[in-house]
Every structure is written in C-alpha cells, then in structure tokens.
Amino acid sequence: MAETPSYVSEPQVTDLPKLLSDVRAGHIQVPRFQRPFVWEDDRRVELLRSLRIGIPIGSLLVWRTTKNRLRCFQAIAGVKIPSPSHGQTVSYLLDGHQRLTTLFAAFAKSGAGGEGDETPPPIFFDLEQDDFVVGNPANQWACLPLHLFLDAVALRQHFRTKEREGQMMAAEVDRLQEIAEGVMYAMQWCRIPIIPLSTDDVELATRTFHRVNSQGVPMTEFHMIAALTWGDDFDLREIFEREWGRVTLPLAWKPASELQTLNVLKGILGMELGRSNGDLLARRIRERPQLAVETVHLLTRAIELASTHLVHTPVAVPYQMQLTLTAIALHDMPSDIEVDTEWLRRWWGLTTAWGSFASAATHRVQAALRHLKSGLAGKHEPWPSLLFSTPNPAPIATLDLRNARARYFADGYASQCDGVNLLNDRGPRAFVTLIAGEGTRMGNRFLWKSEEVESLIQALNWKEEDMLAGHFVDDQALTFWAQGALDEFIRRREVLMNDAERGWFIGLKPMSFITPESQPLF
C-alpha cells in the first residue's frame, strides 16, 4: 500500500493497465452504497468494443479523503482488494462502478471471491470472429483471455507455443497474431480520465454523489448514511433488513423502503426529513444506535393503524409522508395514552383533500408533524397557517391513481363494491375505461376486471342492480345509458362520485380542524 496512486488532487488521464493496478492495490475502493453490478453481457461486450476502436468510455469520479472511512466491497470480480491503512488518503469510487467492474473482471487473471462479490461471466477475444465473446465453453485456442492483451510477453509466448506444435500453418498463426497485437495495442494505450473530488467535507461528497450518475440509476441518501455509520458492530442496512424480517405486517403490506425507514429515524433524531447534514446524521445515529431498531417497530405500528383505521389496501395510501410522520409522532406519545384513531383518520383525510404533501417542502412537513404530534397527544391546535386548507375542495377531475386524492377515493370505492382485493392486486390496472375516447374522466372509470368488461356492459344493458351496487350507477344514469346518451351517463356518475366524496369530506369536520374552538359549519 506504500505505492503512490497514479492520480492526485487534479484530474488526470491514466492508461488501462495502471488503472487496474491501482484497483488491485486498493488505491481505489468501491463503497458498499454503490448499486450492485447490474450490467448485462451485451453492455459489457459493447464497452470493450468501444475501447478497441478508441471510443471514449467516460471518466471515473473518485472521492479522496483522509478522515472518512466507508464500508467497501472486499472483492471485485473475485479478486480480493486490500483495505486502506489507517491515516491513508483513500479514493472512493462515486461514479463508474459498472464500467470499472466490467474492466476489472474482463482483465483479471484469477482470484478468490470475497464478501459482496459479484463476478460476471468471463469475456474472451475470439480471433476467428475478430470480436469479444462471453465464455469459451469449448476451450478454443483462438479464444484468448483478455489478461493476455495487457502482457506482451505472455501474448507472444501463446502464439510461439502454438507455432511449435506444428498443427497450424505459420502464415495463419502470423495472421491471428497480428489481430491479437492490434487488440493489445488498443487496450494498453487506452486512456481513462480520473476526476478526483479531494475533500473531507462529507456534505460536498454526498451532494456530488447524488448529482452524478452516468448510468441513470439514482442512488439514495440511505446508501451514503449506511456507509458512514458502518462499523464492526453496526450495519444500518443489516439492522433494517433483520428487523423488517422479524415483524408481522398486515395482509398485503410490505416493509417500508430503506429510505422511508431512514426518514423515520431522522425524524425521531430531530433531523429534517429532506436533505439532512450527512455528517451530523451519521454521528447522531452512532450515538443512539438502538433507535435503528425502534424505527422499524414505529413504522410497523403506523402500518397497523393505517390498515385498521385509515385505508383498506396499501395501494391506496395517499402520501407515504403521512405514514412516515405517523411513525415519528408515535415515538413521542406517552405510553399511557391511546391513539385517537378518529382524530388520526380526520388528519389523514384532510391532509389528502388539501394536498398537504404534494410538495415536500421542509417547513411545511415540519409544521404538519408538529400539528400531528399535538393532536395525537390530545392537544387540538389550529391548522398551521402556512399549509393550505379550505372547507370547499374542488371536485376530483379524473380517477388517475397517480393523484393522492384519487387513490383515497379509490379506496372508498373499492370498500363499497367489494373490490378491495382487485385494487390491491392490480393497482391502477384495477380500473377499466368504459367508453373509448373519454380517457380517465371520473365517470368513465369502473373498478372492474378488464377481462370481464363485457359483463359490465351486460349489467348496464340489463340493469342488474346487484352487480352494479357500489359502482355509482343510479336509475338516472341507467336511463342515459339505455338512450345512448353516453356523455350524460358519464356526467351523472361524476355527480354521484363527487357527492360521495363531498359527504366523506363533510364527515371530517374540516372547520373544527382548521380552528378547533369553532363549531363545524356542516
């Protein structure tokens, strides 16, 4: 580890052999917050083809730091990578994991697998096809392992051995060797830019990490925090996975995502739920590691409340932020106070109708959280003035389940027509569009199996009330349908649907929520 890396604090262009040598020596470390190796064989082969013909494959971005230590993969493509020594400046790869792993795997001779290792199938260069290929099951002599193209002596020895065997014409050996030496020249003279971010500022590294992602798969804050908090006796990802594996969730519900679980942890640590100071957050987690376990159980409790009192299916949760804030608020509730589930139902309903989390602005989220905490503790405060509220929300225009309010309405629709399982299983595809050309207009959407839409048409034609129960079809709507007045049919259903939502909204007593000391207007 005493050898100096081939790049310092300034951008530098290095050749492929030196880059691979730096990786093997441990000068470049691949942190575990990187996404797994996901490139398919075609992409790996195409990268090598680009190298051969001189097409640039992009730069690698590394974070050089002396103070911060991240958990890294102990092996890359089956080759063990030494860990950096104490006090050494380390270069952590921020962008280029897929490309670097592809190159390292392709040109590696051999190695023992290690923790977290994902070794892709080997790539060879087939001299007969004059192209890169995956695998060499027939052990063809003309199919060369790529490490030979970084070792001129070994490559020439390969051909001299074949020539001495006397089983191939010398001219043919020379022809194939000429192809091989052309590939060797291209590989050895390939240049790859290394761009270092030289800083001990975790925030700068984190922001850079989130912004750069040349392959288009976003990284999350969770990966960075998990790496910053990792130690011999603490692994945030493993704790979350273990605790979610231990709890029993209501039917159809799944564990929360890593990022949502982290957001709850941030909330109970008193941190902002948006972009938090990564160094400060990591320090607080290390100071109170037991909260990582409690976070999962708070979310589990919030899920249980939601499934019992708030929604019939997880598909219909209006905003995940509602679930997150509920879990955080539960942390501060005294153990001798029961949750006022009716008040919580109203809070979920009104924050949905008012679109309170359509924008996750930090000051709005914090205001909503303070209001929720007070309400669950029995202190019914006025609705925060910086959050929108109205006693007369506009009608729902479309039944598009990308809209939070539409999802909540869909949940009520499903519960009254015995369609909860259908909604849970199919999500947005649980709704069929009855009349072509009318799109997602609310009155044109039915919670019905798409493969059975003919039964819906038959029920409308024959006025089968039992089948149409709960689907917002009354006698007037059926009259319009029978007359072929399709627009009027749609409009009638929209009136019935919005009337139903209006009744639900009135039941939430919005004015007594906006100003608790006032009496409901309805």
C-alpha positions in Angstrom: 0.0 0.0 0.0 3.0 2.3 0.0 3.0 2.9 -3.7 1.6 6.3 -4.7 -1.6 6.2 -6.7 -1.5 7.3 -10.4 -3.5 10.4 -9.7 -3.5 13.1 -7.1 -5.8 16.1 -6.4 -6.0 17.2 -10.1 -7.8 15.4 -12.9 -5.5 13.1 -14.7 -5.7 10.6 -17.6 -4.4 7.2 -16.9 -3.9 4.1 -19.0 -5.9 1.0 -18.5 -3.1 -1.2 -17.1 -2.3 1.4 -14.5 -5.9 1.9 -13.5 -6.4 -1.8 -13.0 -3.2 -1.9 -11.0 -4.5 0.9 -8.7 -7.7 -1.0 -8.1 -5.9 -4.3 -7.4 -3.6 -2.5 -4.9 -6.6 -1.0 -3.1 -5.9 2.6 -4.1 -9.5 2.8 -5.4 -12.1 1.4 -3.2 -15.7 0.7 -4.2 -18.1 1.7 -1.3 -20.9 -0.6 -0.5 -23.5 2.2 -1.0 -22.9 1.6 -4.8 -25.7 -0.2 -6.5 -25.0 -3.9 -7.3 -23.3 -4.8 -10.5 -26.2 -5.0 -13.0 -24.8 -4.7 -16.5 -25.8 -7.5 -18.8 -23.3 -9.3 -21.1 -24.2 -7.1 -24.2 -23.3 -3.9 -22.4 -20.0 -5.4 -21.1 -19.0 -6.5 -24.6 -20.0 -3.2 -26.1 -17.8 -1.3 -23.6 -14.8 -3.4 -24.7 -15.6 -2.9 -28.3 -15.5 0.8 -27.6 -12.1 0.6 -26.1 -10.8 -1.4 -29.0 -11.8 1.2 -31.6 -10.9 4.2 -29.5 -14.3 5.5 -28.4 -14.1 7.3 -25.0 -16.0 5.4 -22.3 -16.3 8.4 -19.9 -14.4 9.5 -16.8 -14.4 7.9 -13.3 -15.2 10.1 -10.3 -13.5 9.4 -7.0 -13.8 11.0 -3.6 -10.4 11.4 -2.0 -10.5 11.8 1.8 -8.2 11.2 4.8 -10.8 11.5 7.6 -13.8 9.5 6.4 -13.9 5.7 6.3 -16.7 3.9 4.4 -17.6 0.2 4.2 -16.4 -1.1 0.9 -16.6 -4.3 -1.1 -13.8 -6.7 -0.1 -13.5 -8.2 -3.5 -14.2 -7.1 -7.1 -14.9 -9.7 -9.7 -13.5 -12.4 -7.5 -10.2 -10.6 -6.7 -9.7 -9.6 -3.1 -9.0 -5.9 -2.6 -6.8 -4.8 0.3 -8.2 -2.4 2.8 -6.6 1.0 3.2 -4.3 1.5 6.1 -5.0 3.9 9.0 -4.4 7.5 8.1 -4.0 6.8 4.4 -5.8 9.0 1.8 -8.5 6.8 0.3 -10.1 7.2 -3.1 -13.8 6.1 -3.1 -15.4 5.5 -6.4 -18.5 7.7 -6.7 -19.3 7.2 -10.4 -18.2 4.5 -12.8 -18.9 1.3 -10.8 -20.4 -0.6 -13.7 -17.6 0.3 -16.1 -14.8 -0.3 -13.6 -16.1 -3.7 -12.6 -16.6 -4.7 -16.2 -13.0 -3.8 -17.0 -11.5 -5.3 -13.8 -13.5 -8.6 -14.3 -12.6 -8.8 -18.0 -8.8 -8.4 -17.5 -8.4 -10.2 -14.2 -6.4 -13.4 -14.3 -8.0 -15.1 -11.3 -8.8 -14.5 -7.7 -10.7 -15.8 -4.7 -14.2 -14.5 -4.1 -14.9 -12.2 -1.2 -17.8 -10.7 0.7 -20.3 -8.8 -1.6 -18.5 -10.1 -4.7 -20.5 -10.3 -7.9 -18.3 -11.9 -10.5 -19.7 -11.7 -14.1 -19.0 -14.4 -16.6 -15.6 -14.1 -18.2 -15.1 -12.4 -21.6 -12.7 -13.6 -24.3 -11.5 -12.2 -27.6 -12.2 -14.7 -30.4 -9.6 -14.2 -33.1 -11.6 -16.2 -35.6 -14.7 -13.9 -35.1 -12.5 -10.8 -34.6 -14.7 -9.9 -31.7 -15.3 -10.1 -27.9 -17.4 -13.1 -26.8 -18.8 -14.2 -23.4 -17.3 -17.5 -22.3 -15.2 -20.1 -24.0 -17.0 -23.4 -23.3 -15.2 -25.4 -26.0 -11.8 -24.1 -24.7 -10.9 -22.9 -28.2 -7.2 -21.9 -28.7 -8.1 -18.8 -30.7 -10.4 -17.6 -27.9 -8.0 -15.6 -25.7 -8.4 -14.5 -22.1 -8.2 -10.7 -22.0 -5.4 -10.5 -19.5 -3.1 -11.6 -22.3 -3.7 -8.3 -24.0 -2.0 -6.5 -21.1 1.1 -8.7 -21.2 3.0 -8.5 -24.4 5.4 -11.3 -23.4 2.7 -13.7 -22.5 0.7 -13.0 -25.6 3.7 -13.7 -27.9 4.5 -16.8 -25.9 0.9 -18.0 -26.6 1.5 -17.9 -30.3 5.0 -19.3 -30.2 3.7 -22.3 -28.3 1.0 -22.8 -31.0 3.6 -22.5 -33.8 5.9 -25.1 -32.2 3.0 -27.6 -32.0 3.1 -27.6 -35.8 -0.7 -28.1 -36.1 -1.3 -24.8 -37.8 0.3 -23.1 -40.8 2.8 -20.5 -39.8 1.1 -17.9 -42.0 -2.2 -18.5 -40.2 -0.5 -18.1 -36.8 1.0 -14.9 -38.0 -2.4 -13.6 -39.2 -4.1 -14.3 -35.9 -1.1 -12.9 -34.0 -1.4 -9.6 -36.0 -5.1 -9.3 -35.0 -4.2 -10.0 -31.4 -1.4 -7.5 -31.3 -3.7 -4.9 -32.7 -6.1 -5.5 -29.8 -3.2 -5.5 -27.4 -2.1 -2.1 -28.6 -5.6 -0.6 -28.3 -6.0 -1.9 -24.8 -2.6 -0.9 -23.5 -2.9 2.6 -24.9 -6.5 3.2 -23.8 -6.8 6.3 -21.7 -9.4 6.8 -19.0 -9.8 10.2 -17.2 -9.9 10.1 -13.4 -11.6 13.1 -11.8 -10.9 13.4 -8.0 -13.0 15.2 -5.5 -10.4 15.9 -2.9 -12.2 16.9 0.3 -13.0 15.8 3.8 -16.4 17.6 3.6 -19.0 14.8 3.7 -21.8 17.1 2.6 -19.9 18.1 -0.6 -19.2 14.4 -1.3 -22.8 13.5 -0.6 -24.2 16.2 -2.9 -21.8 15.2 -5.6 -22.7 11.5 -5.3 -26.4 12.3 -5.7 -25.9 14.5 -8.7 -23.6 12.3 -10.8 -24.9 9.1 -12.1 -23.9 8.5 -15.6 -25.8 5.2 -16.0 -29.1 6.8 -14.9 -29.9 4.7 -11.8 -30.3 7.1 -8.9 -28.5 6.4 -5.6 -30.2 7.3 -2.3 -29.2 9.1 0.8 -29.6 5.8 2.7 -26.7 4.3 0.9 -24.3 7.1 1.9 -25.6 7.2 5.6 -25.3 3.4 5.8 -21.7 3.6 4.7 -20.8 6.5 7.0 -22.3 4.7 10.1 -20.9 1.3 9.3 -18.6 -0.4 11.8 -17.6 -3.8 13.1 -20.7 -3.9 15.4 -23.1 -1.7 13.4 -24.6 -2.2 10.0 -27.6 0.0 9.3 -28.7 -1.9 6.3 -28.4 -5.3 8.1 -30.4 -3.9 11.1 -33.2 -2.7 8.9 -33.3 -6.0 7.0 -33.2 -8.0 10.1 -35.9 -6.1 12.0 -38.3 -6.0 9.0 -37.8 -9.7 8.7 -38.9 -10.2 12.3 -42.1 -8.2 12.3 -45.5 -9.5 11.1 -47.3 -7.0 8.9 -51.0 -6.9 8.0 -52.1 -8.8 4.9 -50.9 -7.3 1.6 -48.5 -4.8 3.3 -44.8 -4.9 2.7 -41.8 -3.5 4.6 -41.1 0.2 4.1 -38.3 1.1 1.8 -34.8 1.8 3.2 -35.2 5.5 2.5 -38.6 5.8 4.3 -37.2 3.8 7.2 -34.2 6.2 7.4 -36.6 9.2 7.2 -38.4 8.0 10.3 -35.1 7.5 12.0 -34.1 11.1 11.0 -37.4 12.3 12.4 -37.0 10.8 15.9 -33.5 12.1 16.0 -34.8 15.6 15.4 -33.4 15.9 11.9 -35.1 17.4 8.9 -36.7 14.8 6.6 -35.3 16.3 3.5 -31.7 16.7 2.7 -30.1 16.5 6.2 -26.5 17.1 7.2 -25.0 13.7 6.4 -22.1 14.0 8.8 -24.4 15.2 11.7 -26.9 12.5 11.0 -24.3 9.8 10.9 -22.9 11.0 14.2 -26.4 11.0 15.9 -27.1 7.5 14.6 -23.8 6.3 16.0 -24.6 7.9 19.4 -28.0 6.3 19.6 -27.8 3.1 17.6 -30.7 1.4 19.4 -33.1 3.8 17.6 -32.4 2.0 14.3 -34.3 -1.0 15.7 -37.1 1.2 17.2 -37.6 2.9 13.9 -38.8 -0.4 12.2 -41.3 -1.0 15.1 -42.7 2.5 14.9 -43.3 2.1 11.2 -44.9 -1.3 11.8 -47.2 0.3 14.3 -48.1 3.1 11.9 -48.8 0.5 9.2 -51.1 -1.4 11.6 -53.0 1.8 12.4 -53.3 2.6 8.7 -54.6 -0.9 7.7 -57.1 -1.0 10.6 -58.5 2.6 10.5 -57.3 4.6 7.5 -57.1 2.6 4.3 -58.2 -0.9 3.1 -55.1 -1.5 1.0 -51.5 -0.2 0.9 -52.1 0.7 -2.8 -54.5 3.5 -1.6 -52.1 5.2 0.8 -52.4 8.9 -0.4 -48.9 10.1 0.6 -46.1 7.9 2.1 -45.2 11.1 4.0 -48.4 10.5 6.1 -47.2 7.1 7.1 -43.7 8.5 7.9 -45.0 11.3 10.0 -47.4 9.0 11.9 -44.5 6.7 12.8 -42.4 9.7 14.0 -45.3 11.1 16.0 -45.9 7.7 17.7 -42.3 7.9 19.1 -43.3 10.9 21.3 -46.6 9.6 22.5 -46.7 8.8 26.3 -47.2 5.1 26.8 -50.3 5.6 28.9 -52.2 7.5 26.2 -54.1 5.6 23.5 -54.0 6.8 19.9 -57.1 8.8 19.0 -57.8 6.9 15.8 -60.8 9.0 14.8 -58.7 12.2 15.0 -55.9 10.5 13.1 -58.4 9.4 10.4 -59.5 13.0 10.0 -55.9 14.2 9.8 -55.1 11.7 7.1 -58.3 12.6 5.2 -57.9 16.3 5.4 -54.2 16.3 4.5 -55.2 14.3 1.5 -58.1 16.5 0.4 -55.9 19.6 0.9 -52.9 18.2 -0.9 -50.7 19.0 2.1 -47.8 16.8 0.9 -48.0 17.5 -2.8 -44.8 19.4 -2.2 -42.4 18.0 0.4 -41.1 21.5 1.4 -39.2 21.1 4.7 -41.1 23.9 6.6 -44.5 22.5 5.5 -43.6 19.0 6.6 -42.3 20.1 9.9 -45.5 22.2 10.5 -47.7 19.2 9.7 -45.6 17.0 12.0 -45.9 19.4 14.9 -49.7 19.5 14.4 -49.9 15.7 14.2 -47.9 15.3 17.4 -50.1 17.7 19.3 -53.3 16.1 18.0 -52.2 12.6 19.0 -51.4 13.9 22.4 -54.9 15.3 22.8 -53.9 19.0 22.1 -56.0 20.0 19.2 -54.2 23.1 17.8 -55.3 25.3 14.8 -54.3 24.1 11.4 -50.9 25.7 10.5 -51.4 28.9 8.6 -48.6 28.1 6.1 -50.5 24.9 5.0 -53.4 25.1 2.6 -56.9 24.5 3.9 -60.4 25.0 2.6 -64.0 24.0 3.6 -64.9 23.6 -0.1 -62.4 21.5 -2.1 -62.8 21.3 -5.8 -64.3 18.2 -7.3 -62.0 15.4 -8.5 -61.5 15.7 -12.2 -60.1 12.3 -13.1 -59.7 8.9 -11.4 -56.0 8.8 -12.1 -54.3 6.9 -9.2 -51.1 8.9 -9.6 -53.1 11.5 -7.7 -53.2 11.2 -3.9 -56.8 12.2 -3.6 -57.9 9.9 -6.3 -56.1 7.0 -4.5 -58.0 7.7 -1.3 -61.3 7.9 -3.2 -60.5 4.7 -5.0 -60.0 3.0 -1.5 -63.6 4.1 -0.5 -64.9 3.0 -3.9 -63.3 -0.4 -3.5 -64.6 -0.9 0.0 -68.3 -0.3 -1.0 -68.2 -2.5 -4.1 -66.2 -5.4 -2.7 -63.3 -4.6 -4.9 -60.5 -4.2 -2.3 -58.7 -7.3 -3.4 -58.9 -6.3 -7.0 -57.5 -2.8 -6.2 -54.7 -4.3 -4.1 -53.7 -6.9 -6.7 -53.8 -4.7 -9.8 -53.4 -1.1 -8.6 -54.2 1.4 -11.4 -55.0 -1.5 -13.7 -57.9 -2.4 -11.5 -59.9 0.4 -13.2 -61.2 0.0 -16.7 -62.2 2.7 -19.1 -65.7 2.0 -20.3 -66.2 4.4 -23.3 -63.3 4.8 -25.7 -62.1 8.4 -26.3 -63.3 9.7 -22.9 -60.0 8.9 -21.1 -59.7 8.9 -17.3 -62.7 11.1 -16.7 -64.0 10.0 -13.3 -67.4 8.9 -14.6 -65.8 6.8 -17.3 -63.8 4.6 -14.9 -65.1 1.4 -13.2 -63.4 -0.8 -10.7 -63.8 -3.9 -12.7 -61.7 -6.7 -14.1 -60.6 -5.8 -17.6 -61.0 -9.3 -18.9 -64.7 -9.2 -17.7 -65.7 -5.8 -19.1 -68.4 -7.5 -21.3 -70.1 -8.4 -18.0 -70.1 -4.8 -17.0 -71.8 -3.8 -20.3 -74.3 -6.6 -19.9 -75.1 -5.4 -16.3 -75.7 -1.9 -17.6 -77.8 -3.1 -20.5 -80.0 -5.4 -18.3 -80.0 -3.0 -15.3 -78.6 -5.7 -13.0 -78.6 -3.7 -9.7 -76.8 -6.4 -7.7 -73.8 -6.4 -10.0 -73.7 -2.5 -10.2 -74.1 -2.0 -6.5 -71.4 0.4 -5.2 -70.4 1.5 -8.7 -72.2 4.9 -8.6 -74.9 3.9 -11.1 -78.4 5.0 -10.3 -81.7 4.9 -12.2 -81.0 8.2 -14.0 -77.5 7.0 -15.1 -79.1 3.8 -16.4 -81.7 5.8 -18.4 -78.9 7.8 -20.1 -77.1 4.6 -20.9 -80.2 3.0 -22.4 -80.7 6.1 -24.5 -77.1 6.0 -25.8 -76.5 9.4 -24.1 -73.0 8.4 -23.1 -71.7 11.9 -22.1 -74.8 12.4 -19.9 -74.1 8.9 -18.4 -70.6 9.9 -17.6 -71.6 13.2 -16.1 -74.2 11.6 -13.9 -71.7 9.2 -12.5 -69.3 12.1 -11.9 -72.0 13.8 -9.9 -72.7 10.7 -7.8 -69.0 10.1 -7.2 -68.3 13.7 -6.2 -71.3 13.8 -4.0 -70.0 10.7 -2.2 -66.6 12.3 -1.7 -68.2 15.5 -0.6 -70.2 13.6 2.1 -67.0 11.9 3.2 -65.2 15.3 3.4 -68.0 16.9 5.4 -67.7 14.0 7.9 -64.1 15.0 8.5 -65.4 18.3 10.0 -62.8 20.5 8.3 -63.7 23.8 10.0 -63.3 22.3 13.5 -59.9 21.1 12.3 -58.9 24.5 10.9 -60.0 26.3 14.1 -60.6 23.7 16.9 -62.6 26.1 19.1 -65.1 26.7 16.3 -68.1 24.6 15.6 -68.4 22.6 12.3 -70.2 24.5 9.6 -71.9 21.4 8.3 
